Amino acid sequence: MSTSTLTRPSAATRPSGPARDSRGPRGVLWLAWRQSRVSVRTMAVPALLTALLLIVLHFLIQDRAELWVRTGCDHATDWSLSCQVQYGRMEMLTLIFTDALQPAVTLVPVLLGTFLGGPLLAQEYERGTLRLVLAQSVGPGRWLAARLAVPGAAVLLLSTMVAGLSSWVWWSDIRHNRAAFDPPFQGFTYPALGVVHIAWSLFALALGVLVGQLLRRTVAAVLASGAAVALAHAVVIVLRPYLWPVVDEEQPYNTVLGGFSKPTGSWLVEQGVVLADGTRMTADDCLNAADVCNAAPDSWGQYHPVSHFVPIQLVESGLLLALTAGAVALVFRRLARAGI
């Protein structure tokens, strides 16, 4: 009768390789990435395409501008057919930026709040997966920090890339381009340039997350988040003229322009006329007293010159980032207090 013995495998027969699971990292951050990877990739594709288009536009506009100067069209008083064709091509390139890319970039924060921020927590509550995750050895604060970190980092990175390239093209190719008149304060230009686009993107994400946590229904959160971000845009547009002190100026009444003549590219906030006795009347007042205003010797105006563009953006971005931090803090507090 033989007795079998249990022996440890020898080094030759022992499986090689590390003992830990080789399928990838584990933990709450890995789980957050798995949950967010589809939305992050969906954001990354159009952002990268936009970045590529902006780079291509820059070089194409530069090439057209150099050809414009090299062929003497820049100083020609009577354009030839060649100059007209060149001008048309340069104008077409600038219109792609001003009429297509700028509105698309301006719309990005609304889309982020609607389709990324809104469903982020709402679907967790609606499906009950939040209770399942927190039933494990993961604290609510740790889980939420990881859940927000992945899309937040993606939004920060992609919005910085797009805003940086958009600003680069505007300052280097559009601002002094003969074929384009694109003042920095006008509708789609301002929110597509500089740090304010980054701040709006982060704020829209945080606001959408907060709305989703309050409603806990995915469809309702999607609709309400988009409406909330759009409403915030409308409120800030009304407040924006007062974020930085305006320049107040008086000048002789301009009969050609119908009153006050503002500097090129500036943002005219308010205007009116100055009567002979020094009394100021606004443009609205002149609607009911046209004869009096037309006889006024001087006009007055309050405006933001181009030099105010960066300070206004910095103030607005600071307010938005403060609201973003407040919204995120409120989400953390509600999650910790409710326990779910």
C-alpha positions as CSV (number, residue, x, y, z in Angstrom):
1,M,0.0,0.0,0.0
2,S,1.5,3.2,-1.1
3,T,0.9,6.6,0.6
4,S,0.7,9.7,-1.5
5,T,2.3,12.8,-0.1
6,L,1.4,16.4,-0.7
7,T,4.4,18.4,-1.8
8,R,4.9,22.1,-2.7
9,P,5.6,22.6,-6.4
10,S,9.2,23.1,-7.2
11,A,10.6,26.2,-8.7
12,A,10.6,24.6,-12.1
13,T,7.0,23.7,-12.1
14,R,5.7,26.9,-10.2
15,P,3.8,29.3,-12.5
16,S,5.9,32.2,-13.5
17,G,4.8,35.8,-13.3
18,P,3.5,38.1,-10.6
19,A,1.0,36.7,-8.1
20,R,-1.3,39.8,-8.3
21,D,-4.1,40.0,-10.8
22,S,-2.7,41.3,-14.1
23,R,-6.0,42.5,-15.5
24,G,-5.3,46.1,-14.4
25,P,-5.6,48.4,-11.4
26,R,-8.4,48.0,-8.9
27,G,-10.1,50.4,-6.5
28,V,-12.6,53.2,-6.5
29,L,-10.7,55.3,-9.0
30,W,-10.6,52.4,-11.4
31,L,-14.4,51.9,-10.9
32,A,-14.9,55.6,-11.6
33,W,-13.0,55.4,-14.8
34,R,-14.9,52.3,-15.9
35,Q,-18.2,54.2,-15.3
36,S,-17.0,57.4,-17.1
37,R,-14.9,56.1,-20.0
38,V,-17.7,56.2,-22.6
39,S,-18.6,59.8,-21.8
40,V,-14.9,60.8,-21.6
41,R,-14.2,59.3,-25.0
42,T,-17.4,60.9,-26.4
43,M,-16.1,64.3,-25.2
44,A,-12.6,63.7,-26.4
45,V,-13.4,62.9,-30.1
46,P,-15.1,66.2,-31.0
47,A,-12.7,68.1,-28.8
48,L,-9.7,66.7,-30.7
49,L,-11.3,67.2,-34.0
50,T,-12.0,70.9,-33.1
51,A,-8.4,71.3,-32.0
52,L,-7.2,69.8,-35.3
53,L,-9.5,72.1,-37.3
54,L,-8.3,75.2,-35.4
55,I,-4.6,74.3,-36.1
56,V,-5.4,73.8,-39.8
57,L,-7.3,77.0,-39.9
58,H,-4.4,78.9,-38.4
59,F,-2.0,77.8,-41.1
60,L,-4.4,78.3,-43.9
61,I,-5.3,81.8,-42.8
62,Q,-1.6,82.6,-42.4
63,D,-0.9,81.3,-45.8
64,R,-3.7,83.4,-47.4
65,A,-2.6,86.5,-45.5
66,E,1.0,86.2,-46.6
67,L,-0.1,85.7,-50.2
68,W,-2.4,88.7,-49.9
69,V,0.6,90.9,-48.9
70,R,3.0,89.3,-51.3
71,T,0.9,89.9,-54.4
72,G,0.4,93.6,-53.5
73,C,-3.4,93.3,-52.8
74,D,-2.9,94.8,-49.3
75,H,-2.2,98.2,-50.7
76,A,-4.1,98.1,-54.0
77,T,-6.7,100.7,-54.6
78,D,-8.4,98.9,-57.4
79,W,-8.6,95.1,-56.8
80,S,-7.9,92.8,-59.7
81,L,-9.8,89.6,-60.1
82,S,-7.0,87.7,-58.4
83,C,-7.2,90.0,-55.4
84,Q,-11.0,89.5,-55.2
85,V,-10.6,85.7,-55.3
86,Q,-7.9,85.8,-52.6
87,Y,-10.1,88.0,-50.4
88,G,-13.0,85.6,-50.9
89,R,-10.9,82.6,-49.8
90,M,-9.6,84.5,-46.8
91,E,-13.1,85.5,-45.8
92,M,-14.4,82.0,-46.1
93,L,-11.7,80.7,-43.7
94,T,-12.5,83.4,-41.2
95,L,-16.2,82.7,-41.4
96,I,-15.6,79.0,-40.6
97,F,-14.1,80.3,-37.3
98,T,-16.6,83.1,-36.5
99,D,-19.8,81.5,-37.7
100,A,-19.2,77.8,-37.1
101,L,-16.5,77.1,-34.5
102,Q,-17.3,79.9,-32.1
103,P,-21.0,79.0,-31.7
104,A,-20.1,75.3,-31.3
105,V,-17.5,76.1,-28.6
106,T,-20.0,78.4,-26.8
107,L,-22.5,75.6,-26.7
108,V,-20.1,73.1,-25.1
109,P,-20.8,74.1,-21.5
110,V,-24.6,73.6,-22.0
111,L,-24.0,70.2,-23.5
112,L,-21.6,69.2,-20.7
113,G,-24.2,70.1,-18.0
114,T,-26.9,68.4,-19.9
115,F,-25.4,65.1,-21.0
116,L,-22.5,64.7,-18.6
117,G,-23.2,66.4,-15.3
118,G,-27.0,65.7,-15.2
119,P,-26.9,61.9,-15.5
120,L,-23.7,61.5,-13.5
121,L,-25.4,60.9,-10.1
122,A,-29.0,60.8,-11.2
123,Q,-28.5,57.4,-12.9
124,E,-26.7,56.1,-9.8
125,Y,-29.7,56.9,-7.6
126,E,-32.2,55.7,-10.2
127,R,-30.5,52.3,-10.8
128,G,-29.7,51.8,-7.1
129,T,-26.0,51.3,-7.9
130,L,-25.0,53.9,-5.4
131,R,-26.3,51.8,-2.5
132,L,-24.4,48.8,-3.8
133,V,-21.1,50.7,-4.1
134,L,-21.4,52.3,-0.6
135,A,-22.3,48.9,0.9
136,Q,-18.7,48.0,0.3
137,S,-15.8,49.3,2.3
138,V,-15.9,52.6,0.5
139,G,-16.8,55.9,2.2
140,P,-19.3,58.2,0.4
141,G,-16.8,61.0,0.3
142,R,-14.1,58.9,-1.2
143,W,-16.4,57.4,-3.8
144,L,-17.8,60.8,-4.8
145,A,-14.4,62.3,-5.1
146,A,-13.3,59.6,-7.5
147,R,-16.6,59.7,-9.4
148,L,-16.2,63.5,-10.0
149,A,-12.4,63.4,-10.5
150,V,-12.4,61.5,-13.8
151,P,-14.9,63.5,-15.8
152,G,-13.7,66.7,-14.0
153,A,-10.1,66.2,-15.1
154,A,-11.3,65.3,-18.7
155,V,-13.4,68.5,-18.9
156,L,-10.5,70.6,-17.5
157,L,-8.0,69.2,-19.9
158,L,-10.2,69.3,-23.1
159,S,-11.7,72.7,-22.4
160,T,-8.2,74.2,-21.8
161,M,-7.0,72.7,-25.1
162,V,-10.0,74.1,-27.1
163,A,-10.0,77.5,-25.4
164,G,-6.3,77.9,-25.8
165,L,-6.3,77.1,-29.5
166,S,-9.4,79.2,-30.1
167,S,-7.8,82.2,-28.4
168,W,-4.6,81.6,-30.3
169,V,-6.4,81.7,-33.7
170,W,-8.4,84.7,-32.7
171,W,-5.5,86.8,-31.5
172,S,-3.1,85.8,-34.2
173,D,-5.4,85.4,-37.2
174,I,-8.8,87.0,-36.7
175,R,-8.4,90.2,-34.7
176,H,-6.5,92.1,-37.3
177,N,-7.7,90.2,-40.3
178,R,-9.0,92.4,-43.1
179,A,-11.6,89.9,-44.1
180,A,-13.2,89.7,-40.6
181,F,-14.7,92.1,-38.1
182,D,-15.0,90.1,-34.9
183,P,-15.0,92.3,-31.7
184,P,-14.0,90.4,-28.6
185,F,-17.2,91.2,-26.6
186,Q,-19.8,90.2,-29.1
187,G,-22.1,87.2,-28.7
188,F,-20.2,84.0,-29.6
189,T,-16.7,85.5,-29.5
190,Y,-16.4,86.3,-25.8
191,P,-17.4,82.9,-24.3
192,A,-15.3,81.0,-26.8
193,L,-12.1,82.6,-25.8
194,G,-9.8,82.7,-22.8
195,V,-10.2,81.3,-19.3
196,V,-14.0,82.0,-19.2
197,H,-14.7,79.0,-21.4
198,I,-12.8,76.7,-19.0
199,A,-14.7,78.2,-16.0
200,W,-18.1,77.8,-17.7
201,S,-17.3,74.1,-18.6
202,L,-16.4,73.2,-15.0
203,F,-19.3,75.2,-13.6
204,A,-21.8,73.5,-16.0
205,L,-20.5,70.0,-15.0
206,A,-20.9,70.8,-11.2
207,L,-24.3,72.4,-11.7
208,G,-25.5,69.4,-13.6
209,V,-24.2,67.0,-10.9
210,L,-26.1,69.0,-8.3
211,V,-29.3,69.0,-10.3
212,G,-29.0,65.3,-10.9
213,Q,-28.5,64.6,-7.2
214,L,-31.6,66.7,-6.3
215,L,-33.9,65.1,-8.9
216,R,-32.5,61.5,-8.9
217,R,-34.1,60.8,-12.2
218,T,-31.9,60.6,-15.3
219,V,-34.3,62.1,-17.9
220,A,-35.5,64.8,-15.6
221,A,-31.9,65.6,-14.7
222,V,-30.8,65.9,-18.3
223,L,-33.6,68.3,-19.2
224,A,-33.3,70.4,-16.0
225,S,-29.5,70.6,-16.1
226,G,-29.5,72.0,-19.6
227,A,-32.1,74.6,-18.7
228,A,-30.2,75.5,-15.5
229,V,-26.9,76.1,-17.4
230,A,-28.7,78.2,-20.1
231,L,-30.4,80.2,-17.4
232,A,-27.1,80.8,-15.7
233,H,-25.7,82.0,-19.0
234,A,-28.6,84.5,-19.4
235,V,-28.1,85.8,-15.8
236,V,-24.3,86.3,-16.3
237,I,-24.9,88.1,-19.7
238,V,-27.0,90.7,-17.9
239,L,-24.4,91.1,-15.1
240,R,-21.3,91.0,-17.3
241,P,-21.2,94.8,-18.1
242,Y,-20.9,95.5,-14.3
243,L,-18.0,93.1,-13.6
244,W,-15.5,95.9,-14.3
245,P,-15.8,99.7,-14.2
246,V,-16.8,101.2,-17.5
247,V,-15.0,104.1,-19.3
248,D,-17.3,107.2,-19.1
249,E,-16.6,109.7,-21.9
250,E,-18.1,112.8,-23.5
251,Q,-17.5,114.0,-27.0
252,P,-19.1,116.3,-29.6
253,Y,-22.4,114.9,-31.0
254,N,-21.6,112.8,-34.1
255,T,-24.3,113.6,-36.6
256,V,-23.1,110.8,-39.0
257,L,-23.3,108.0,-36.4
258,G,-26.2,109.5,-34.5
259,G,-24.5,110.4,-31.3
260,F,-21.6,108.7,-29.5
261,S,-18.7,107.2,-31.5
262,K,-17.2,104.3,-29.5
263,P,-13.6,103.0,-30.2
264,T,-13.2,100.1,-32.6
265,G,-13.8,96.7,-31.0
266,S,-15.2,98.2,-27.7
267,W,-18.4,97.2,-26.0
268,L,-20.8,100.1,-25.7
269,V,-22.9,99.7,-22.5
270,E,-24.9,102.9,-22.5
271,Q,-25.0,106.1,-24.5
272,G,-27.0,109.4,-24.7
273,V,-26.7,113.1,-25.2
274,V,-25.5,116.0,-23.1
275,L,-27.8,119.1,-23.3
276,A,-26.5,122.6,-23.2
277,D,-27.1,122.9,-19.5
278,G,-25.1,119.8,-18.8
279,T,-28.1,117.4,-18.3
280,R,-27.6,113.9,-19.6
281,M,-30.3,112.0,-21.4
282,T,-30.1,108.3,-22.2
283,A,-30.9,106.8,-25.6
284,D,-34.2,105.5,-24.2
285,D,-35.1,109.1,-23.1
286,C,-34.4,110.3,-26.6
287,L,-37.1,108.1,-28.0
288,N,-39.7,110.5,-26.6
289,A,-37.7,113.7,-27.1
290,A,-36.0,113.2,-30.5
291,D,-35.9,117.0,-31.3
292,V,-34.2,117.9,-28.0
293,C,-31.6,115.1,-28.5
294,N,-30.8,116.0,-32.1
295,A,-30.1,119.6,-31.0
296,A,-27.8,118.5,-28.2
297,P,-24.2,119.8,-28.6
298,D,-22.5,116.8,-27.0
299,S,-22.9,113.1,-26.5
300,W,-21.8,110.7,-23.8
301,G,-21.1,107.0,-23.6
302,Q,-20.1,104.3,-21.2
303,Y,-18.1,101.4,-22.8
304,H,-15.6,98.7,-22.2
305,P,-12.5,99.0,-24.4
306,V,-10.6,96.0,-25.7
307,S,-8.2,96.3,-22.8
308,H,-11.0,95.3,-20.4
309,F,-11.5,92.0,-22.1
310,V,-9.0,90.0,-19.9
311,P,-10.0,91.7,-16.5
312,I,-13.7,91.0,-17.2
313,Q,-12.9,87.4,-18.1
314,L,-10.9,86.9,-14.9
315,V,-13.6,88.3,-12.7
316,E,-16.3,86.2,-14.3
317,S,-14.1,83.1,-14.2
318,G,-13.4,83.7,-10.5
319,L,-17.1,83.9,-9.7
320,L,-17.9,80.8,-11.7
321,L,-15.2,78.8,-10.0
322,A,-16.4,79.9,-6.6
323,L,-19.9,78.8,-7.6
324,T,-18.4,75.5,-8.9
325,A,-16.7,74.9,-5.6
326,G,-19.9,75.7,-3.7
327,A,-22.0,73.3,-5.8
328,V,-19.4,70.5,-5.3
329,A,-19.3,71.1,-1.6
330,L,-23.1,71.0,-1.4
331,V,-23.1,67.7,-3.3
332,F,-20.6,66.2,-0.8
333,R,-22.6,67.5,2.1
334,R,-25.9,66.1,0.9
335,L,-24.3,62.7,0.2
336,A,-22.6,62.5,3.6
337,R,-25.7,63.7,5.5
338,A,-28.1,61.4,3.8
339,G,-25.7,58.4,3.9
340,I,-26.6,57.6,0.3
